[in-house]
Amino acid sequence: MLVIYIILSILAGVTVVLGRILNAKLAEKIGTIQATVINYVVGIFFSAIFLLILNRGLHFTSSQSSIPLWAYLGGILGVAIIMISNYTTPRVPAFYLTLLVFLGQLAVGILIDWLISKDFSLYKLIGSLFVVAGFTYNLLLDKKATK
């Protein structure tokens, strides 16, 4: 069963990179904000189709009033992600953009584990520093090769 989750996680990563590139191309044609709106309109359309196909409906397990206000920040962050990606993707090579996003995810993941779970792993920090070192080394090699 673990293999399925690994494959699905890799597919999620692939879709993030492809979606970012496709949406940035759209943003170049029609504008950043317009492409962000199109992204979410198409997303809600296909979400509704998936709900119908899977016959899940919009049933909530708890009442709307019991959901804390901060839980809705995911939607705001989603819009921010799309807008930032639409702006940066045409300006940064896909390889570096993917690594930079990954570095941000590593840093926030370590911080959240530490703040919420009180779980700080020196090994995770060292591993992420190795990733930063590898990224920096690759960047320097590419810069040297272009000169």
VMD Tcl script that builds the backbone (N, CA, C; Angstrom):
set m [mol new atoms 441]
animate dup $m
set s [atomselect $m all]
$s set {name element resname resid chain x y z} {
  {N N MET 1 A 0.817 -1.195 0.000}
  {CA C MET 1 A 0.000 0.000 0.000}
  {C C MET 1 A 0.859 1.257 0.000}
  {N N LEU 2 A 2.021 1.207 0.638}
  {CA C LEU 2 A 2.926 2.350 0.689}
  {C C LEU 2 A 3.375 2.752 -0.713}
  {N N VAL 3 A 3.547 1.787 -1.596}
  {CA C VAL 3 A 3.982 2.062 -2.964}
  {C C VAL 3 A 2.963 2.946 -3.685}
  {N N ILE 4 A 1.687 2.702 -3.459}
  {CA C ILE 4 A 0.636 3.520 -4.083}
  {C C ILE 4 A 0.757 4.969 -3.627}
  {N N TYR 5 A 1.006 5.180 -2.336}
  {CA C TYR 5 A 1.121 6.544 -1.816}
  {C C TYR 5 A 2.370 7.233 -2.368}
  {N N ILE 6 A 3.427 6.499 -2.535}
  {CA C ILE 6 A 4.648 7.061 -3.119}
  {C C ILE 6 A 4.388 7.475 -4.566}
  {N N ILE 7 A 3.752 6.603 -5.328}
  {CA C ILE 7 A 3.445 6.901 -6.733}
  {C C ILE 7 A 2.500 8.098 -6.830}
  {N N LEU 8 A 1.459 8.125 -5.986}
  {CA C LEU 8 A 0.524 9.251 -5.993}
  {C C LEU 8 A 1.221 10.557 -5.598}
  {N N SER 9 A 2.150 10.507 -4.655}
  {CA C SER 9 A 2.894 11.701 -4.255}
  {C C SER 9 A 3.763 12.205 -5.397}
  {N N ILE 10 A 4.390 11.298 -6.117}
  {CA C ILE 10 A 5.201 11.689 -7.278}
  {C C ILE 10 A 4.308 12.296 -8.359}
  {N N LEU 11 A 3.154 11.670 -8.598}
  {CA C LEU 11 A 2.200 12.230 -9.568}
  {C C LEU 11 A 1.713 13.615 -9.148}
  {N N ALA 12 A 1.516 13.819 -7.858}
  {CA C ALA 12 A 1.116 15.145 -7.366}
  {C C ALA 12 A 2.206 16.161 -7.676}
  {N N GLY 13 A 3.450 15.779 -7.474}
  {CA C GLY 13 A 4.561 16.670 -7.796}
  {C C GLY 13 A 4.630 16.987 -9.276}
  {N N VAL 14 A 4.397 15.989 -10.107}
  {CA C VAL 14 A 4.400 16.189 -11.563}
  {C C VAL 14 A 3.288 17.156 -11.956}
  {N N THR 15 A 2.101 16.962 -11.388}
  {CA C THR 15 A 0.982 17.839 -11.746}
  {C C THR 15 A 1.218 19.269 -11.272}
  {N N VAL 16 A 1.891 19.443 -10.133}
  {CA C VAL 16 A 2.200 20.794 -9.649}
  {C C VAL 16 A 3.094 21.514 -10.652}
  {N N VAL 17 A 4.154 20.858 -11.099}
  {CA C VAL 17 A 5.087 21.490 -12.040}
  {C C VAL 17 A 4.402 21.756 -13.377}
  {N N LEU 18 A 3.687 20.767 -13.907}
  {CA C LEU 18 A 3.004 20.970 -15.191}
  {C C LEU 18 A 1.926 22.040 -15.088}
  {N N GLY 19 A 1.142 22.008 -14.019}
  {CA C GLY 19 A 0.098 23.011 -13.822}
  {C C GLY 19 A 0.681 24.407 -13.709}
  {N N ARG 20 A 1.790 24.531 -12.999}
  {CA C ARG 20 A 2.457 25.822 -12.840}
  {C C ARG 20 A 2.893 26.368 -14.196}
  {N N ILE 21 A 3.490 25.526 -15.007}
  {CA C ILE 21 A 3.975 25.958 -16.321}
  {C C ILE 21 A 2.811 26.333 -17.236}
  {N N LEU 22 A 1.793 25.487 -17.285}
  {CA C LEU 22 A 0.635 25.772 -18.143}
  {C C LEU 22 A -0.076 27.055 -17.718}
  {N N ASN 23 A -0.258 27.228 -16.418}
  {CA C ASN 23 A -0.946 28.419 -15.936}
  {C C ASN 23 A -0.108 29.676 -16.175}
  {N N ALA 24 A 1.207 29.564 -16.054}
  {CA C ALA 24 A 2.073 30.718 -16.321}
  {C C ALA 24 A 2.024 31.108 -17.799}
  {N N LYS 25 A 1.933 30.112 -18.682}
  {CA C LYS 25 A 1.794 30.405 -20.118}
  {C C LYS 25 A 0.483 31.140 -20.376}
  {N N LEU 26 A -0.578 30.710 -19.704}
  {CA C LEU 26 A -1.861 31.392 -19.827}
  {C C LEU 26 A -1.748 32.828 -19.298}
  {N N ALA 27 A -1.038 33.003 -18.180}
  {CA C ALA 27 A -0.864 34.330 -17.589}
  {C C ALA 27 A -0.104 35.260 -18.529}
  {N N GLU 28 A 0.853 34.719 -19.273}
  {CA C GLU 28 A 1.575 35.542 -20.248}
  {C C GLU 28 A 0.633 36.062 -21.331}
  {N N LYS 29 A -0.369 35.263 -21.672}
  {CA C LYS 29 A -1.306 35.635 -22.744}
  {C C LYS 29 A -2.399 36.585 -22.263}
  {N N ILE 30 A -2.950 36.332 -21.055}
  {CA C ILE 30 A -4.124 37.108 -20.638}
  {C C ILE 30 A -3.908 37.912 -19.366}
  {N N GLY 31 A -2.817 37.708 -18.654}
  {CA C GLY 31 A -2.558 38.433 -17.410}
  {C C GLY 31 A -2.578 37.510 -16.199}
  {N N THR 32 A -1.831 37.916 -15.169}
  {CA C THR 32 A -1.676 37.090 -13.971}
  {C C THR 32 A -2.993 36.881 -13.227}
  {N N ILE 33 A -3.705 37.955 -12.955}
  {CA C ILE 33 A -4.953 37.839 -12.186}
  {C C ILE 33 A -6.008 37.091 -12.985}
  {N N GLN 34 A -6.100 37.391 -14.279}
  {CA C GLN 34 A -7.082 36.721 -15.124}
  {C C GLN 34 A -6.800 35.214 -15.182}
  {N N ALA 35 A -5.528 34.838 -15.319}
  {CA C ALA 35 A -5.165 33.415 -15.366}
  {C C ALA 35 A -5.465 32.727 -14.036}
  {N N THR 36 A -5.291 33.454 -12.934}
  {CA C THR 36 A -5.601 32.889 -11.621}
  {C C THR 36 A -7.097 32.615 -11.506}
  {N N VAL 37 A -7.916 33.562 -11.975}
  {CA C VAL 37 A -9.369 33.380 -11.938}
  {C C VAL 37 A -9.771 32.192 -12.815}
  {N N ILE 38 A -9.213 32.122 -14.030}
  {CA C ILE 38 A -9.510 30.999 -14.938}
  {C C ILE 38 A -9.119 29.687 -14.273}
  {N N ASN 39 A -7.960 29.658 -13.620}
  {CA C ASN 39 A -7.485 28.455 -12.937}
  {C C ASN 39 A -8.515 27.969 -11.922}
  {N N TYR 40 A -9.058 28.880 -11.120}
  {CA C TYR 40 A -10.012 28.483 -10.098}
  {C C TYR 40 A -11.394 28.191 -10.654}
  {N N VAL 41 A -11.811 28.877 -11.695}
  {CA C VAL 41 A -13.106 28.580 -12.317}
  {C C VAL 41 A -13.081 27.178 -12.927}
  {N N VAL 42 A -12.017 26.873 -13.670}
  {CA C VAL 42 A -11.881 25.528 -14.250}
  {C C VAL 42 A -11.768 24.492 -13.132}
  {N N GLY 43 A -11.033 24.834 -12.071}
  {CA C GLY 43 A -10.884 23.919 -10.934}
  {C C GLY 43 A -12.197 23.608 -10.249}
  {N N ILE 44 A -13.019 24.621 -10.030}
  {CA C ILE 44 A -14.314 24.378 -9.370}
  {C C ILE 44 A -15.240 23.583 -10.281}
  {N N PHE 45 A -15.155 23.831 -11.594}
  {CA C PHE 45 A -15.965 23.082 -12.553}
  {C C PHE 45 A -15.624 21.592 -12.486}
  {N N PHE 46 A -14.318 21.278 -12.534}
  {CA C PHE 46 A -13.927 19.867 -12.494}
  {C C PHE 46 A -14.132 19.247 -11.110}
  {N N SER 47 A -14.026 20.046 -10.061}
  {CA C SER 47 A -14.345 19.534 -8.724}
  {C C SER 47 A -15.806 19.110 -8.656}
  {N N ALA 48 A -16.693 19.924 -9.242}
  {CA C ALA 48 A -18.127 19.586 -9.265}
  {C C ALA 48 A -18.366 18.315 -10.075}
  {N N ILE 49 A -17.677 18.174 -11.200}
  {CA C ILE 49 A -17.816 16.958 -12.019}
  {C C ILE 49 A -17.352 15.733 -11.232}
  {N N PHE 50 A -16.207 15.851 -10.537}
  {CA C PHE 50 A -15.711 14.726 -9.735}
  {C C PHE 50 A -16.696 14.371 -8.621}
  {N N LEU 51 A -17.300 15.392 -7.998}
  {CA C LEU 51 A -18.295 15.116 -6.965}
  {C C LEU 51 A -19.475 14.339 -7.540}
  {N N LEU 52 A -19.909 14.730 -8.736}
  {CA C LEU 52 A -21.027 14.027 -9.368}
  {C C LEU 52 A -20.642 12.601 -9.756}
  {N N ILE 53 A -19.477 12.444 -10.362}
  {CA C ILE 53 A -19.032 11.113 -10.798}
  {C C ILE 53 A -18.844 10.185 -9.601}
  {N N LEU 54 A -18.221 10.691 -8.555}
  {CA C LEU 54 A -17.954 9.862 -7.376}
  {C C LEU 54 A -19.164 9.751 -6.451}
  {N N ASN 55 A -20.232 10.508 -6.784}
  {CA C ASN 55 A -21.471 10.471 -6.015}
  {C C ASN 55 A -21.230 10.772 -4.536}
  {N N ARG 56 A -20.377 11.751 -4.284}
  {CA C ARG 56 A -20.057 12.107 -2.896}
  {C C ARG 56 A -20.967 13.199 -2.345}
  {N N GLY 57 A -21.349 14.142 -3.182}
  {CA C GLY 57 A -22.173 15.251 -2.709}
  {C C GLY 57 A -21.395 16.179 -1.804}
  {N N LEU 58 A -22.044 17.249 -1.380}
  {CA C LEU 58 A -21.409 18.230 -0.499}
  {C C LEU 58 A -21.904 18.052 0.930}
  {N N HIS 59 A -21.594 16.918 1.512}
  {CA C HIS 59 A -22.015 16.636 2.879}
  {C C HIS 59 A -20.854 16.943 3.811}
  {N N PHE 60 A -21.105 17.790 4.795}
  {CA C PHE 60 A -20.070 18.156 5.751}
  {C C PHE 60 A -20.292 17.379 7.037}
  {N N THR 61 A -19.200 16.937 7.641}
  {CA C THR 61 A -19.311 16.151 8.865}
  {C C THR 61 A -19.540 17.030 10.085}
  {N N SER 62 A -19.205 18.308 9.989}
  {CA C SER 62 A -19.454 19.220 11.105}
  {C C SER 62 A -20.156 20.462 10.571}
  {N N SER 63 A -20.746 21.213 11.465}
  {CA C SER 63 A -21.461 22.408 11.027}
  {C C SER 63 A -20.468 23.487 10.615}
  {N N GLN 64 A -20.888 24.355 9.719}
  {CA C GLN 64 A -20.032 25.430 9.219}
  {C C GLN 64 A -19.537 26.322 10.354}
  {N N SER 65 A -20.369 26.520 11.363}
  {CA C SER 65 A -19.990 27.414 12.460}
  {C C SER 65 A -18.898 26.813 13.350}
  {N N SER 66 A -18.732 25.494 13.307}
  {CA C SER 66 A -17.706 24.880 14.150}
  {C C SER 66 A -16.332 24.867 13.476}
  {N N ILE 67 A -16.279 25.268 12.209}
  {CA C ILE 67 A -14.995 25.310 11.516}
  {C C ILE 67 A -14.300 26.614 11.889}
  {N N PRO 68 A -13.064 26.534 12.407}
  {CA C PRO 68 A -12.372 27.772 12.807}
  {C C PRO 68 A -12.057 28.642 11.587}
  {N N LEU 69 A -12.037 29.936 11.809}
  {CA C LEU 69 A -11.824 30.895 10.736}
  {C C LEU 69 A -10.502 30.662 10.010}
  {N N TRP 70 A -9.449 30.275 10.745}
  {CA C TRP 70 A -8.145 30.075 10.130}
  {C C TRP 70 A -8.161 28.942 9.108}
  {N N ALA 71 A -9.123 28.031 9.203}
  {CA C ALA 71 A -9.180 26.892 8.282}
  {C C ALA 71 A -9.481 27.333 6.854}
  {N N TYR 72 A -10.069 28.515 6.708}
  {CA C TYR 72 A -10.386 29.026 5.369}
  {C C TYR 72 A -9.191 29.706 4.709}
  {N N LEU 73 A -8.091 29.845 5.420}
  {CA C LEU 73 A -6.906 30.482 4.847}
  {C C LEU 73 A -6.304 29.665 3.707}
  {N N GLY 74 A -6.610 28.383 3.649}
  {CA C GLY 74 A -6.102 27.538 2.565}
  {C C GLY 74 A -6.500 28.067 1.199}
  {N N GLY 75 A -7.721 28.556 1.087}
  {CA C GLY 75 A -8.172 29.130 -0.187}
  {C C GLY 75 A -7.395 30.377 -0.552}
  {N N ILE 76 A -7.160 31.238 0.441}
  {CA C ILE 76 A -6.383 32.455 0.203}
  {C C ILE 76 A -4.949 32.096 -0.181}
  {N N LEU 77 A -4.376 31.140 0.523}
  {CA C LEU 77 A -3.009 30.704 0.198}
  {C C LEU 77 A -2.956 30.075 -1.194}
  {N N GLY 78 A -4.005 29.354 -1.567}
  {CA C GLY 78 A -4.054 28.762 -2.906}
  {C C GLY 78 A -4.017 29.823 -3.990}
  {N N VAL 79 A -4.769 30.902 -3.796}
  {CA C VAL 79 A -4.752 32.004 -4.759}
  {C C VAL 79 A -3.364 32.636 -4.796}
  {N N ALA 80 A -2.764 32.824 -3.624}
  {CA C ALA 80 A -1.419 33.404 -3.573}
  {C C ALA 80 A -0.414 32.516 -4.302}
  {N N ILE 81 A -0.516 31.210 -4.121}
  {CA C ILE 81 A 0.400 30.277 -4.792}
  {C C ILE 81 A 0.290 30.425 -6.307}
  {N N ILE 82 A -0.936 30.433 -6.810}
  {CA C ILE 82 A -1.138 30.529 -8.259}
  {C C ILE 82 A -0.621 31.864 -8.782}
  {N N MET 83 A -0.917 32.962 -8.095}
  {CA C MET 83 A -0.470 34.274 -8.566}
  {C C MET 83 A 1.049 34.388 -8.537}
  {N N ILE 84 A 1.674 33.929 -7.464}
  {CA C ILE 84 A 3.134 33.980 -7.374}
  {C C ILE 84 A 3.757 33.096 -8.452}
  {N N SER 85 A 3.194 31.905 -8.643}
  {CA C SER 85 A 3.713 31.001 -9.686}
  {C C SER 85 A 3.550 31.607 -11.073}
  {N N ASN 86 A 2.398 32.234 -11.328}
  {CA C ASN 86 A 2.178 32.866 -12.628}
  {C C ASN 86 A 3.211 33.955 -12.909}
  {N N TYR 87 A 3.633 34.630 -11.856}
  {CA C TYR 87 A 4.605 35.703 -12.018}
  {C C TYR 87 A 6.029 35.173 -12.153}
  {N N THR 88 A 6.397 34.172 -11.339}
  {CA C THR 88 A 7.790 33.723 -11.305}
  {C C THR 88 A 8.142 32.678 -12.367}
  {N N THR 89 A 7.196 31.843 -12.754}
  {CA C THR 89 A 7.498 30.735 -13.664}
  {C C THR 89 A 8.140 31.175 -14.979}
  {N N PRO 90 A 7.657 32.231 -15.638}
  {CA C PRO 90 A 8.319 32.624 -16.891}
  {C C PRO 90 A 9.709 33.231 -16.676}
  {N N ARG 91 A 10.039 33.605 -15.440}
  {CA C ARG 91 A 11.288 34.306 -15.166}
  {C C ARG 91 A 12.389 33.416 -14.602}
  {N N VAL 92 A 12.016 32.227 -14.137}
  {CA C VAL 92 A 12.970 31.314 -13.501}
  {C C VAL 92 A 12.868 29.964 -14.212}
  {N N PRO 93 A 13.996 29.357 -14.581}
  {CA C PRO 93 A 13.931 28.031 -15.211}
  {C C PRO 93 A 13.162 27.029 -14.335}
  {N N ALA 94 A 12.447 26.128 -14.988}
  {CA C ALA 94 A 11.577 25.175 -14.286}
  {C C ALA 94 A 12.338 24.363 -13.241}
  {N N PHE 95 A 13.559 23.950 -13.557}
  {CA C PHE 95 A 14.349 23.157 -12.606}
  {C C PHE 95 A 14.606 23.945 -11.328}
  {N N TYR 96 A 15.066 25.180 -11.465}
  {CA C TYR 96 A 15.360 25.988 -10.286}
  {C C TYR 96 A 14.097 26.384 -9.539}
  {N N LEU 97 A 13.049 26.678 -10.275}
  {CA C LEU 97 A 11.785 27.032 -9.635}
  {C C LEU 97 A 11.279 25.870 -8.786}
  {N N THR 98 A 11.356 24.676 -9.323}
  {CA C THR 98 A 10.918 23.493 -8.590}
  {C C THR 98 A 11.762 23.290 -7.339}
  {N N LEU 99 A 13.078 23.459 -7.464}
  {CA C LEU 99 A 13.951 23.317 -6.295}
  {C C LEU 99 A 13.687 24.398 -5.255}
  {N N LEU 100 A 13.473 25.630 -5.697}
  {CA C LEU 100 A 13.214 26.713 -4.756}
  {C C LEU 100 A 11.898 26.491 -4.013}
  {N N VAL 101 A 10.874 26.049 -4.730}
  {CA C VAL 101 A 9.595 25.736 -4.083}
  {C C VAL 101 A 9.799 24.596 -3.080}
  {N N PHE 102 A 10.560 23.591 -3.480}
  {CA C PHE 102 A 10.852 22.466 -2.594}
  {C C PHE 102 A 11.590 22.933 -1.339}
  {N N LEU 103 A 12.552 23.839 -1.507}
  {CA C LEU 103 A 13.276 24.362 -0.343}
  {C C LEU 103 A 12.329 25.099 0.600}
  {N N GLY 104 A 11.420 25.878 0.037}
  {CA C GLY 104 A 10.427 26.557 0.870}
  {C C GLY 104 A 9.555 25.561 1.607}
  {N N GLN 105 A 9.156 24.495 0.935}
  {CA C GLN 105 A 8.335 23.462 1.572}
  {C C GLN 105 A 9.100 22.755 2.687}
  {N N LEU 106 A 10.380 22.471 2.444}
  {CA C LEU 106 A 11.206 21.840 3.481}
  {C C LEU 106 A 11.284 22.722 4.722}
  {N N ALA 107 A 11.589 23.998 4.515}
  {CA C ALA 107 A 11.753 24.915 5.636}
  {C C ALA 107 A 10.461 25.045 6.442}
  {N N VAL 108 A 9.336 25.229 5.745}
  {CA C VAL 108 A 8.062 25.381 6.455}
  {C C VAL 108 A 7.653 24.063 7.113}
  {N N GLY 109 A 7.916 22.940 6.456}
  {CA C GLY 109 A 7.612 21.636 7.057}
  {C C GLY 109 A 8.364 21.419 8.354}
  {N N ILE 110 A 9.651 21.752 8.364}
  {CA C ILE 110 A 10.454 21.623 9.586}
  {C C ILE 110 A 9.925 22.566 10.661}
  {N N LEU 111 A 9.604 23.799 10.278}
  {CA C LEU 111 A 9.093 24.788 11.226}
  {C C LEU 111 A 7.749 24.358 11.813}
  {N N ILE 112 A 6.842 23.882 10.972}
  {CA C ILE 112 A 5.525 23.445 11.462}
  {C C ILE 112 A 5.661 22.242 12.391}
  {N N ASP 113 A 6.511 21.275 12.020}
  {CA C ASP 113 A 6.732 20.130 12.910}
  {C C ASP 113 A 7.242 20.593 14.270}
  {N N TRP 114 A 8.128 21.562 14.260}
  {CA C TRP 114 A 8.706 22.057 15.500}
  {C C TRP 114 A 7.681 22.832 16.325}
  {N N LEU 115 A 6.913 23.721 15.673}
  {CA C LEU 115 A 5.969 24.566 16.407}
  {C C LEU 115 A 4.734 23.804 16.880}
  {N N ILE 116 A 4.204 22.922 16.037}
  {CA C ILE 116 A 2.950 22.253 16.381}
  {C C ILE 116 A 3.189 20.949 17.132}
  {N N SER 117 A 4.097 20.124 16.615}
  {CA C SER 117 A 4.312 18.804 17.225}
  {C C SER 117 A 5.431 18.801 18.245}
  {N N LYS 118 A 6.103 19.931 18.377}
  {CA C LYS 118 A 7.303 20.010 19.238}
  {C C LYS 118 A 8.314 18.943 18.839}
  {N N ASP 119 A 8.314 18.624 17.544}
  {CA C ASP 119 A 9.193 17.593 17.007}
  {C C ASP 119 A 10.256 18.266 16.141}
  {N N PHE 120 A 11.438 18.427 16.692}
  {CA C PHE 120 A 12.538 19.000 15.921}
  {C C PHE 120 A 13.556 17.909 15.658}
  {N N SER 121 A 13.878 17.730 14.379}
  {CA C SER 121 A 14.839 16.708 13.998}
  {C C SER 121 A 16.081 17.377 13.417}
  {N N LEU 122 A 17.180 17.206 14.106}
  {CA C LEU 122 A 18.451 17.735 13.616}
  {C C LEU 122 A 18.806 17.082 12.278}
  {N N TYR 123 A 18.422 15.826 12.107}
  {CA C TYR 123 A 18.718 15.113 10.864}
  {C C TYR 123 A 17.955 15.708 9.677}
  {N N LYS 124 A 16.706 16.100 9.910}
  {CA C LYS 124 A 15.941 16.745 8.844}
  {C C LYS 124 A 16.566 18.092 8.481}
  {N N LEU 125 A 16.992 18.829 9.488}
  {CA C LEU 125 A 17.637 20.113 9.239}
  {C C LEU 125 A 18.936 19.923 8.457}
  {N N ILE 126 A 19.737 18.962 8.858}
  {CA C ILE 126 A 20.995 18.680 8.151}
  {C C ILE 126 A 20.712 18.230 6.723}
  {N N GLY 127 A 19.707 17.383 6.549}
  {CA C GLY 127 A 19.331 16.935 5.207}
  {C C GLY 127 A 18.910 18.094 4.327}
  {N N SER 128 A 18.134 19.016 4.889}
  {CA C SER 128 A 17.707 20.166 4.088}
  {C C SER 128 A 18.889 21.082 3.775}
  {N N LEU 129 A 19.847 21.175 4.668}
  {CA C LEU 129 A 21.050 21.962 4.385}
  {C C LEU 129 A 21.866 21.331 3.256}
  {N N PHE 130 A 21.873 20.006 3.201}
  {CA C PHE 130 A 22.520 19.329 2.066}
  {C C PHE 130 A 21.817 19.668 0.750}
  {N N VAL 131 A 20.499 19.727 0.783}
  {CA C VAL 131 A 19.743 20.102 -0.415}
  {C C VAL 131 A 20.100 21.526 -0.829}
  {N N VAL 132 A 20.171 22.442 0.146}
  {CA C VAL 132 A 20.542 23.829 -0.149}
  {C C VAL 132 A 21.953 23.882 -0.725}
  {N N ALA 133 A 22.871 23.112 -0.143}
  {CA C ALA 133 A 24.248 23.092 -0.651}
  {C C ALA 133 A 24.296 22.551 -2.073}
  {N N GLY 134 A 23.542 21.490 -2.348}
  {CA C GLY 134 A 23.499 20.930 -3.697}
  {C C GLY 134 A 22.899 21.910 -4.690}
  {N N PHE 135 A 21.854 22.598 -4.283}
  {CA C PHE 135 A 21.223 23.609 -5.136}
  {C C PHE 135 A 22.219 24.730 -5.450}
  {N N THR 136 A 22.896 25.214 -4.418}
  {CA C THR 136 A 23.867 26.299 -4.600}
  {C C THR 136 A 25.001 25.858 -5.511}
  {N N TYR 137 A 25.498 24.655 -5.305}
  {CA C TYR 137 A 26.579 24.114 -6.141}
  {C C TYR 137 A 26.135 24.023 -7.598}
  {N N ASN 138 A 24.940 23.514 -7.843}
  {CA C ASN 138 A 24.412 23.397 -9.199}
  {C C ASN 138 A 24.247 24.771 -9.834}
  {N N LEU 139 A 23.767 25.723 -9.062}
  {CA C LEU 139 A 23.588 27.086 -9.554}
  {C C LEU 139 A 24.933 27.691 -9.960}
  {N N LEU 140 A 25.948 27.483 -9.138}
  {CA C LEU 140 A 27.287 27.994 -9.456}
  {C C LEU 140 A 27.857 27.328 -10.712}
  {N N LEU 141 A 27.639 26.030 -10.858}
  {CA C LEU 141 A 28.110 25.330 -12.056}
  {C C LEU 141 A 27.419 25.851 -13.314}
  {N N ASP 142 A 26.119 26.069 -13.227}
  {CA C ASP 142 A 25.370 26.610 -14.377}
  {C C ASP 142 A 25.826 28.023 -14.715}
  {N N LYS 143 A 26.070 28.810 -13.692}
  {CA C LYS 143 A 26.537 30.191 -13.913}
  {C C LYS 143 A 27.906 30.190 -14.574}
  {N N LYS 144 A 28.766 29.292 -14.136}
  {CA C LYS 144 A 30.112 29.182 -14.699}
  {C C LYS 144 A 30.041 28.707 -16.149}
  {N N ALA 145 A 29.123 27.775 -16.438}
  {CA C ALA 145 A 28.986 27.227 -17.792}
  {C C ALA 145 A 28.459 28.267 -18.786}
  {N N THR 146 A 27.676 29.230 -18.303}
  {CA C THR 146 A 27.124 30.253 -19.206}
  {C C THR 146 A 28.136 31.344 -19.515}
  {N N LYS 147 A 29.204 31.452 -18.744}
  {CA C LYS 147 A 30.223 32.490 -18.988}
  {C C LYS 147 A 31.185 32.116 -20.059}
}
mol reanalyze $m
mol bondsrecalc $m
mol representation Tube
mol addrep $m
